[in-house]
Amino acid sequence: MPLPKFSDDEQYLINGVKSSAAQGQTNTYMWGYIVGGILLAGFGAYHGSIPMMLAAFLIVCAFRVYEERCHAKWMPVWRSIVTKYEGAAATDSDQIDQPDS
């Protein structure tokens, strides 16, 4: 199967998926705001502070909204990558199915 030609954004995403270090950075980022939110909520509950618990909730919600917006930004690029791979695979299977003349 010939490798499709990818744009810079597509190649950036592909390299990120192939990199084990990139996956660790995403998990660290996620755990950072979740643990921070839990700690803030815990201190708020311990001290009976509704504003502190509300702040923890808003922090977690804000980061999730940010992640969803980022996901929506990159989804068309992922779609393009998959479409190019499917096209290359279909071309390759068409060549295999056709006998040589």
N, CA, C and O of each residue as an XYZ file, in Angstrom:
404
protein
N       0.847     -1.171      0.000
C       0.000      0.000      0.000
C       0.895      1.237      0.000
O       1.723      1.400      0.896
N       0.739      2.093     -0.979
C       1.533      3.323     -0.990
C       1.049      4.262      0.109
O      -0.149      4.391      0.357
N       2.001      4.907      0.753
C       1.667      5.840      1.828
C       1.053      7.101      1.233
O       1.642      7.702      0.334
N      -0.111      7.513      1.712
C      -0.736      8.734      1.186
C       0.091      9.968      1.522
O       0.905      9.945      2.445
N      -0.116     11.026      0.783
C       0.529     12.316      1.058
C      -0.300     13.037      2.117
O      -1.505     13.228      1.953
N       0.363     13.436      3.212
C      -0.327     14.091      4.305
C       0.098     15.548      4.412
O       1.241     15.904      4.125
N      -0.851     16.386      4.834
C      -0.538     17.797      5.096
C       0.274     17.882      6.388
O       0.425     16.885      7.093
N       0.787     19.051      6.692
C       1.575     19.237      7.915
C       0.739     18.942      9.160
O       1.225     18.296     10.089
N      -0.506     19.405      9.190
C      -1.379     19.139     10.340
C      -1.649     17.648     10.487
O      -1.635     17.120     11.599
N      -1.892     16.973      9.379
C      -2.142     15.530      9.426
C      -0.911     14.783      9.924
O      -1.023     13.876     10.749
N       0.258     15.162      9.425
C       1.488     14.502      9.850
C       1.759     14.773     11.328
O       2.269     13.902     12.033
N       1.422     15.974     11.800
C       1.564     16.325     13.217
C       0.733     15.375     14.087
O       1.225     14.869     15.096
N      -0.510     15.135     13.703
C      -1.366     14.229     14.466
C      -0.866     12.793     14.409
O      -0.872     12.091     15.421
N      -0.439     12.359     13.249
C       0.077     10.993     13.103
C       1.310     10.800     13.978
O       1.429      9.789     14.671
N       2.220     11.757     13.949
C       3.423     11.653     14.778
C       3.066     11.654     16.262
O       3.704     10.960     17.054
N       2.050     12.427     16.641
C       1.620     12.450     18.036
C       1.058     11.116     18.493
O       1.283     10.699     19.629
N       0.328     10.448     17.611
C      -0.231      9.139     17.950
C       0.881      8.097     18.075
O       0.834      7.228     18.946
N       1.863      8.191     17.212
C       2.961      7.224     17.230
C       3.902      7.437     18.412
O       4.627      6.518     18.793
N       3.903      8.632     18.998
C       4.814      8.959     20.090
C       4.237      8.528     21.433
O       3.139      8.943     21.806
N       4.972      7.704     22.150
C       4.502      7.300     23.481
C       4.633      8.453     24.477
O       3.868      8.520     25.439
N       5.574      9.348     24.267
C       5.746     10.492     25.167
C       4.575     11.465     25.057
O       4.187     12.070     26.056
N       4.011     11.625     23.875
C       2.886     12.545     23.693
C       1.667     12.072     24.463
O       0.945     12.892     25.030
N       1.422     10.781     24.496
C       0.270     10.249     25.228
C       0.423     10.507     26.718
O      -0.557     10.823     27.393
N       1.619     10.379     27.235
C       1.861     10.643     28.649
C       1.600     12.091     29.015
O       1.108     12.371     30.108
N       1.921     13.023     28.117
C       1.686     14.439     28.394
C       0.197     14.733     28.481
O      -0.222     15.526     29.324
N      -0.604     14.118     27.637
C      -2.050     14.322     27.673
C      -2.628     13.811     28.976
O      -3.463     14.479     29.586
N      -2.196     12.637     29.411
C      -2.692     12.078     30.663
C      -2.278     12.932     31.856
O      -3.071     13.132     32.776
N      -1.056     13.435     31.853
C      -0.588     14.282     32.940
C      -1.419     15.552     33.011
O      -1.792     15.989     34.099
N      -1.707     16.138     31.881
C      -2.535     17.343     31.806
C      -3.917     17.062     32.388
O      -4.415     17.827     33.214
N      -4.532     15.968     31.955
C      -5.869     15.620     32.423
C      -5.872     15.377     33.929
O      -6.718     15.913     34.645
N      -4.929     14.571     34.410
C      -4.887     14.276     35.841
C      -4.571     15.524     36.660
O      -5.002     15.637     37.808
N      -3.837     16.443     36.091
C      -3.510     17.677     36.807
C      -4.744     18.479     37.163
O      -4.892     18.902     38.310
N      -5.639     18.701     36.200
C      -6.823     19.500     36.529
C      -7.864     18.691     37.305
O      -8.615     19.260     38.098
N      -7.922     17.385     37.093
C      -8.881     16.577     37.858
C      -8.465     16.500     39.320
O      -9.289     16.715     40.208
N      -7.200     16.197     39.580
C      -6.726     16.116     40.969
C      -6.813     17.487     41.633
O      -7.206     17.590     42.795
N      -6.445     18.547     40.897
C      -6.561     19.899     41.447
C      -8.000     20.236     41.808
O      -8.261     20.812     42.865
N      -8.927     19.880     40.938
C     -10.348     20.117     41.216
C     -10.843     19.320     42.404
O     -11.614     19.827     43.218
N     -10.401     18.067     42.508
C     -10.806     17.222     43.649
C     -10.258     17.786     44.961
O     -10.962     17.835     45.969
N      -8.989     18.211     44.932
C      -8.414     18.791     46.153
C      -9.144     20.064     46.569
O      -9.452     20.262     47.744
N      -9.412     20.912     45.601
C     -10.131     22.145     45.895
C     -11.532     21.846     46.435
O     -11.979     22.487     47.386
N     -12.220     20.884     45.837
C     -13.544     20.492     46.320
C     -13.460     19.881     47.724
O     -14.321     20.126     48.569
N     -12.417     19.087     47.959
C     -12.234     18.487     49.286
C     -12.012     19.534     50.367
O     -12.622     19.471     51.435
N     -11.134     20.500     50.086
C     -10.918     21.584     51.047
C     -12.192     22.396     51.239
O     -12.509     22.814     52.353
N     -12.918     22.615     50.150
C     -14.179     23.347     50.251
C     -15.192     22.615     51.108
O     -15.884     23.232     51.918
N     -15.288     21.297     50.935
C     -16.219     20.502     51.741
C     -15.781     20.483     53.205
O     -16.616     20.594     54.103
N     -14.487     20.344     53.446
C     -13.971     20.294     54.825
C     -14.237     21.608     55.559
O     -14.612     21.608     56.731
N     -14.040     22.715     54.866
C     -14.224     24.022     55.497
C     -15.657     24.553     55.316
O     -15.974     25.643     55.791
N     -16.501     23.805     54.649
C     -17.880     24.225     54.439
C     -18.000     25.439     53.529
O     -18.898     26.264     53.697
N     -17.093     25.541     52.569
C     -17.067     26.697     51.683
C     -17.714     26.352     50.338
O     -17.120     25.674     49.500
N     -18.924     26.826     50.161
C     -19.634     26.607     48.902
C     -18.904     27.281     47.735
O     -18.809     26.674     46.668
N     -18.383     28.510     47.886
C     -17.662     29.121     46.756
C     -16.439     28.310     46.318
O     -16.134     28.244     45.127
N     -15.738     27.693     47.277
C     -14.563     26.889     46.917
C     -14.993     25.637     46.150
O     -14.332     25.248     45.187
N     -16.079     25.011     46.562
C     -16.577     23.828     45.849
C     -17.094     24.219     44.463
O     -16.902     23.482     43.495
N     -17.744     25.366     44.371
C     -18.209     25.860     43.075
C     -17.019     26.152     42.149
O     -17.069     25.865     40.953
N     -15.954     26.724     42.715
C     -14.753     26.999     41.914
C     -14.152     25.697     41.379
O     -13.728     25.642     40.225
N     -14.113     24.649     42.210
C     -13.586     23.353     41.766
C     -14.422     22.810     40.616
O     -13.881     22.311     39.629
N     -15.740     22.907     40.746
C     -16.636     22.433     39.691
C     -16.410     23.216     38.403
O     -16.344     22.630     37.322
N     -16.293     24.526     38.512
C     -16.086     25.365     37.331
C     -14.728     25.101     36.678
O     -14.619     25.137     35.452
N     -13.702     24.839     37.473
C     -12.377     24.530     36.920
C     -12.437     23.260     36.072
O     -11.954     23.237     34.940
N     -13.031     22.211     36.627
C     -13.119     20.944     35.894
C     -13.972     21.127     34.631
O     -13.609     20.639     33.561
N     -15.096     21.824     34.755
C     -15.962     22.058     33.585
C     -15.244     22.873     32.512
O     -15.349     22.565     31.325
N     -14.516     23.909     32.922
C     -13.817     24.762     31.957
C     -12.758     23.976     31.187
O     -12.633     24.136     29.973
N     -11.998     23.131     31.878
C     -10.981     22.341     31.187
C     -11.618     21.310     30.263
O     -11.086     21.043     29.185
N     -12.747     20.725     30.663
C     -13.425     19.767     29.789
C     -13.951     20.460     28.538
O     -13.849     19.909     27.442
N     -14.516     21.666     28.684
C     -14.990     22.415     27.521
C     -13.824     22.726     26.591
O     -13.952     22.619     25.371
N     -12.687     23.112     27.169
C     -11.490     23.388     26.370
C     -11.069     22.135     25.594
O     -10.759     22.215     24.405
N     -11.058     20.985     26.265
C     -10.675     19.746     25.588
C     -11.652     19.390     24.470
O     -11.232     18.941     23.403
N     -12.927     19.583     24.697
C     -13.920     19.287     23.658
C     -13.770     20.212     22.459
O     -13.916     19.775     21.317
N     -13.481     21.481     22.705
C     -13.265     22.421     21.599
C     -12.029     22.032     20.799
O     -12.027     22.111     19.571
N     -10.982     21.613     21.498
C      -9.753     21.174     20.827
C     -10.040     19.909     20.003
O      -9.565     19.767     18.876
N     -10.815     19.009     20.581
C     -11.184     17.781     19.877
C     -11.964     18.110     18.604
O     -11.716     17.525     17.550
N     -12.899     19.042     18.707
C     -13.696     19.431     17.544
C     -12.832     20.096     16.477
O     -13.097     19.959     15.283
N     -11.803     20.810     16.908
C     -10.897     21.478     15.957
C     -10.128     20.451     15.125
O      -9.937     20.643     13.924
N      -9.691     19.367     15.759
C      -8.848     18.393     15.074
C      -9.632     17.273     14.399
O      -9.059     16.514     13.618
N     -10.930     17.149     14.682
C     -11.714     16.052     14.100
C     -11.716     16.062     12.571
O     -11.585     14.990     11.981
N     -11.856     17.211     11.888
C     -11.794     17.171     10.417
C     -10.443     16.674      9.888
O     -10.380     16.033      8.838
N      -9.380     16.968     10.610
C      -8.053     16.497     10.185
C      -7.970     14.980     10.351
O      -7.439     14.289      9.481
N      -8.494     14.456     11.470
C      -8.518     13.000     11.667
C      -9.346     12.328     10.572
O      -8.964     11.282     10.048
N     -10.479     12.937     10.233
C     -11.328     12.392      9.176
C     -10.559     12.323      7.857
O     -10.659     11.340      7.124
N      -9.805     13.356      7.567
C      -9.014     13.407      6.347
C      -7.952     12.302      6.331
O      -7.730     11.663      5.302
N      -7.308     12.087      7.461
C      -6.284     11.030      7.567
C      -6.901      9.669      7.287
O      -6.366      8.886      6.501
N      -8.026      9.389      7.931
C      -8.691      8.092      7.751
C      -9.144      7.915      6.305
O      -9.000      6.835      5.733
N      -9.687      8.968      5.720
C     -10.135      8.904      4.329
C      -8.964      8.605      3.390
O      -9.095      7.803      2.465
N      -7.825      9.247      3.629
C      -6.651      8.998      2.780
C      -6.148      7.571      2.935
O      -5.778      6.940      1.945
N      -6.128      7.049      4.164
C      -5.704      5.668      4.371
C      -6.687      4.690      3.720
O      -6.276      3.709      3.101
N      -7.975      4.963      3.864
C      -8.960      4.092      3.232
C      -8.812      4.107      1.712
O      -8.920      3.067      1.064
N      -8.566      5.285      1.149
C      -8.363      5.383     -0.292
C      -7.142      4.607     -0.749
O      -7.179      3.925     -1.773
N      -6.061      4.711      0.012
C      -4.837      3.977     -0.335
C      -5.057      2.474     -0.194
O      -4.582      1.696     -1.022
N      -5.773      2.063      0.850
C      -6.039      0.633      1.043
C      -6.956      0.103     -0.049
O      -6.767     -1.016     -0.526
N      -7.944      0.890     -0.449
C      -8.852      0.457     -1.513
C      -8.108      0.334     -2.835
O      -8.347     -0.606     -3.593
N      -7.217      1.264     -3.119
C      -6.407      1.210     -4.341
C      -5.524     -0.027     -4.328
O      -5.367     -0.699     -5.348
N      -4.955     -0.321     -3.178
C      -4.084     -1.482     -3.041
C      -4.875     -2.772     -3.218
O      -4.411     -3.689     -3.896
N      -6.060     -2.857     -2.621
C      -6.857     -4.080     -2.756
C      -7.395     -4.236     -4.173
O      -7.563     -5.361     -4.643
N      -7.670     -3.127     -4.866
C      -8.096     -3.208     -6.270
C      -6.991     -3.792     -7.137
O      -7.255     -4.569     -8.055
N      -5.752     -3.413     -6.841
C      -4.625     -3.931     -7.615
C      -4.407     -5.408     -7.339
O      -4.012     -6.151     -8.237
N      -4.658     -5.848     -6.104
C      -4.491     -7.259     -5.758
C      -5.576     -8.091     -6.401
O      -5.305     -9.200     -6.859
N      -6.827     -7.575     -6.449
C      -7.947     -8.315     -7.013
C      -7.843     -8.498     -8.511
O      -8.344     -9.490     -9.041
N      -7.198     -7.561     -9.221
C      -7.098     -7.630    -10.670
C      -5.898     -8.502    -11.071
O      -4.770     -8.234    -10.656
N      -6.140     -9.532    -11.868
C      -5.025    -10.368    -12.314
C      -4.157     -9.613    -13.317
O      -4.638     -8.763    -14.067
N      -2.880     -9.942    -13.311
C      -1.956     -9.325    -14.277
C      -2.254     -9.848    -15.676
O      -2.538    -11.032    -15.857
N      -2.188     -8.968    -16.652
C      -2.456     -9.370    -18.048
C      -1.212     -9.823    -18.724
O      -1.247    -10.197    -19.897
